[in-house]
Amino acid sequence: MTSSSIAVRELPLFPLPEVVLFPGRPLPLHIFEFRYRMMMNTILEYDRRFGVLMIDPTNGEIAQIGCCAEIIHFERLPDDRMKILTLGQQRFRVLEYVREKPYRVGLVEWIEDEPTPDNLQGKADEVKTLLTDVVNLSAKLTDQKIELPENLPTTPTELSYWVASNLYGVAVEQQALLEMQDTAERLQREADILTTTRGNLAARTALKDAFN
């Protein structure tokens, strides 16, 4: 994103319960609260960017690390409500809150994964294989046609974000993956999750086959 050259900047912030946005991933939103309608109308006149932060479902705390969202399409609805489609840009860390009303604005710094000397393509290929196994087992278990998209990311970092964004119902785990600044560590954690999932699905599939 163009603002990545700025080390620190102010950013309007949108905390959301159990929602974790990752770079390069879409996030559709329905804007109805008055304060966030104000926010969107303001940023649409500026650079169309705001920060998404997860609200922890267990303690209600707002995460300190989030992802910048850019509005790529919007539709105005009655009563000034709005449907927007955003795309995740760069991750950030909140340094401090500049103000909290009518909506939060934070002073943030951009964060990126640390450079890694290792070739991660092998680990990325392992994750893809595990992902394919999970999808195939899920399809067999549910008797539905489930396929991976043809445009699956090819670079290890982008793949790690894609996999993390498609883990459902585990927002706290997704937040931990978002906060990691080591691509290898993120891919390994995803490989562990997919290995466990594959094992569980394989056992359920075998049980289903045994009774059919």
C-alpha positions as CSV (number, residue, x, y, z in Angstrom):
1,M,0.0,0.0,0.0
2,T,1.2,3.5,-0.7
3,S,1.2,4.6,2.9
4,S,3.6,1.7,3.9
5,S,6.5,4.1,3.5
6,I,5.2,6.1,6.4
7,A,6.4,4.4,9.6
8,V,3.7,5.8,11.9
9,R,0.4,7.4,11.1
10,E,-3.1,8.0,12.5
11,L,-5.7,5.5,11.4
12,P,-9.4,5.3,12.1
13,L,-10.1,2.0,13.9
14,F,-13.1,-0.4,13.6
15,P,-13.1,-3.1,16.3
16,L,-15.2,-6.1,15.4
17,P,-16.2,-9.1,17.5
18,E,-14.4,-12.3,16.4
19,V,-13.3,-10.8,13.0
20,V,-9.7,-11.0,11.9
21,L,-8.7,-9.5,8.6
22,F,-5.5,-10.6,6.8
23,P,-3.5,-8.9,4.0
24,G,-4.9,-9.6,0.6
25,R,-8.2,-11.0,1.8
26,P,-11.7,-9.5,1.3
27,L,-14.0,-8.4,4.0
28,P,-17.6,-7.3,3.3
29,L,-19.3,-5.1,5.9
30,H,-22.7,-3.6,6.5
31,I,-22.3,-0.2,8.1
32,F,-25.3,0.9,10.2
33,E,-24.0,2.4,13.5
34,F,-24.0,6.2,13.3
35,R,-20.4,6.6,14.4
36,Y,-19.2,4.2,11.8
37,R,-21.3,5.8,9.1
38,M,-19.5,9.0,10.1
39,M,-16.2,7.2,9.8
40,M,-16.9,5.8,6.3
41,N,-18.1,9.0,5.0
42,T,-14.9,10.7,6.2
43,I,-12.5,8.1,4.9
44,L,-14.2,7.9,1.5
45,E,-13.2,11.5,1.0
46,Y,-9.6,10.7,2.1
47,D,-7.7,7.5,1.3
48,R,-10.4,4.9,1.9
49,R,-8.4,3.1,4.6
50,F,-9.2,2.2,8.2
51,G,-8.0,-0.4,10.7
52,V,-9.8,-3.6,11.6
53,L,-9.2,-4.9,15.1
54,M,-10.6,-8.1,16.7
55,I,-12.6,-7.9,19.9
56,D,-11.7,-11.0,22.0
57,P,-14.9,-13.0,22.5
58,T,-13.7,-14.3,26.0
59,N,-12.8,-11.0,27.7
60,G,-14.0,-8.2,25.4
61,E,-10.6,-6.7,25.0
62,I,-9.6,-5.1,21.7
63,A,-6.5,-6.5,20.0
64,Q,-3.4,-4.3,19.7
65,I,-2.5,-5.7,16.3
66,G,-4.8,-5.5,13.3
67,C,-4.9,-5.2,9.5
68,C,-5.6,-2.1,7.5
69,A,-8.7,-2.4,5.2
70,E,-9.1,-0.4,2.0
71,I,-12.6,0.2,0.6
72,I,-12.7,-1.1,-3.0
73,H,-16.5,-0.9,-3.5
74,F,-19.4,0.7,-1.6
75,E,-23.2,1.0,-2.0
76,R,-25.3,3.5,-0.1
77,L,-28.5,2.2,1.4
78,P,-31.6,4.0,2.9
79,D,-31.0,5.9,6.2
80,D,-27.3,6.5,5.2
81,R,-26.5,2.8,5.9
82,M,-23.8,1.4,3.6
83,K,-22.6,-1.9,2.2
84,I,-18.8,-1.9,1.6
85,L,-16.3,-4.4,0.3
86,T,-12.8,-4.0,1.7
87,L,-9.5,-5.6,1.0
88,G,-6.9,-6.3,3.6
89,Q,-3.7,-4.3,3.2
90,Q,-0.9,-4.0,5.7
91,R,-0.8,-5.2,9.3
92,F,-0.3,-2.6,12.1
93,R,0.3,-2.3,15.8
94,V,-1.6,0.3,17.8
95,L,0.8,2.5,19.7
96,E,-1.8,4.7,21.4
97,Y,-5.3,6.0,21.0
98,V,-5.5,9.5,19.7
99,R,-9.2,9.8,20.4
100,E,-12.1,7.4,21.1
101,K,-15.2,9.5,20.1
102,P,-17.1,9.6,17.9
103,Y,-15.0,6.6,16.7
104,R,-11.5,5.4,17.7
105,V,-8.5,6.8,16.0
106,G,-5.1,5.3,16.8
107,L,-1.5,6.1,16.2
108,V,-0.2,3.0,14.5
109,E,3.0,1.5,13.1
110,W,3.1,-0.9,10.2
111,I,4.5,-4.4,10.8
112,E,5.8,-7.0,8.4
113,D,7.2,-10.5,8.6
114,E,10.9,-10.7,9.4
115,P,13.1,-11.6,6.4
116,T,13.8,-15.3,6.4
117,P,16.9,-16.9,4.9
118,D,15.2,-20.3,4.4
119,N,13.5,-21.4,1.3
120,L,9.9,-21.8,2.5
121,Q,8.5,-23.3,-0.7
122,G,8.7,-26.8,0.6
123,K,6.7,-25.9,3.8
124,A,4.2,-24.0,1.6
125,D,3.8,-27.1,-0.6
126,E,3.3,-29.2,2.5
127,V,0.5,-26.9,3.7
128,K,-1.1,-27.1,0.2
129,T,-1.0,-30.9,0.3
130,L,-2.6,-30.9,3.8
131,L,-5.2,-28.4,2.6
132,T,-6.1,-30.6,-0.4
133,D,-6.4,-33.6,1.8
134,V,-8.7,-31.7,4.2
135,V,-10.9,-30.5,1.4
136,N,-11.2,-33.9,-0.2
137,L,-12.1,-35.6,3.1
138,S,-14.6,-32.9,3.8
139,A,-16.2,-33.4,0.4
140,K,-16.4,-37.2,1.0
141,L,-17.8,-36.8,4.5
142,T,-20.5,-34.4,3.5
143,D,-21.2,-35.8,0.0
144,Q,-20.7,-32.4,-1.5
145,K,-18.5,-31.0,-4.2
146,I,-15.8,-29.0,-2.4
147,E,-12.8,-27.7,-4.3
148,L,-9.9,-25.3,-3.6
149,P,-9.9,-22.2,-5.8
150,E,-7.7,-22.2,-8.9
151,N,-6.1,-18.9,-7.9
152,L,-4.7,-20.2,-4.6
153,P,-1.7,-17.9,-3.7
154,T,1.7,-19.2,-4.7
155,T,4.1,-17.3,-2.4
156,P,4.6,-18.7,1.1
157,T,3.6,-15.5,2.9
158,E,0.4,-14.9,0.8
159,L,-0.6,-18.6,1.2
160,S,-0.1,-18.4,5.0
161,Y,-2.5,-15.4,5.0
162,W,-5.0,-17.2,2.8
163,V,-5.1,-20.4,5.0
164,A,-5.4,-18.3,8.2
165,S,-8.3,-16.3,6.8
166,N,-10.2,-19.5,6.0
167,L,-10.0,-21.0,9.5
168,Y,-13.6,-20.6,10.7
169,G,-14.8,-20.3,14.2
170,V,-11.4,-19.9,15.8
171,A,-10.9,-16.1,15.9
172,V,-8.4,-16.3,18.8
173,E,-6.2,-18.7,16.8
174,Q,-6.5,-16.4,13.7
175,Q,-5.4,-13.4,15.8
176,A,-2.4,-15.4,17.0
177,L,-1.5,-16.2,13.3
178,L,-2.0,-12.5,12.4
179,E,0.4,-11.4,15.1
180,M,3.2,-13.7,14.1
181,Q,6.0,-12.0,12.2
182,D,7.7,-15.1,10.9
183,T,6.2,-16.7,7.8
184,A,7.8,-20.1,8.6
185,E,6.3,-20.1,12.1
186,R,2.9,-19.2,10.7
187,L,3.0,-22.0,8.0
188,Q,4.2,-24.5,10.6
189,R,1.3,-23.6,13.0
190,E,-1.1,-24.0,10.0
191,A,0.4,-27.3,9.1
192,D,-0.1,-28.5,12.7
193,I,-3.8,-27.4,12.6
194,L,-4.4,-29.0,9.2
195,T,-2.7,-32.2,10.3
196,T,-5.0,-32.5,13.3
197,T,-8.1,-31.6,11.2
198,R,-7.1,-34.2,8.5
199,G,-6.8,-36.9,11.2
200,N,-10.2,-36.1,12.7
201,L,-11.8,-36.1,9.2
202,A,-10.1,-39.3,8.2
203,A,-11.4,-41.0,11.3
204,R,-15.0,-39.8,10.7
205,T,-14.8,-40.8,7.1
206,A,-13.6,-44.3,8.0
207,L,-16.5,-44.6,10.5
208,K,-19.0,-43.4,7.9
209,D,-17.7,-46.0,5.4
210,A,-17.9,-48.8,8.0
211,F,-21.6,-48.2,8.4
212,N,-22.4,-47.8,4.7
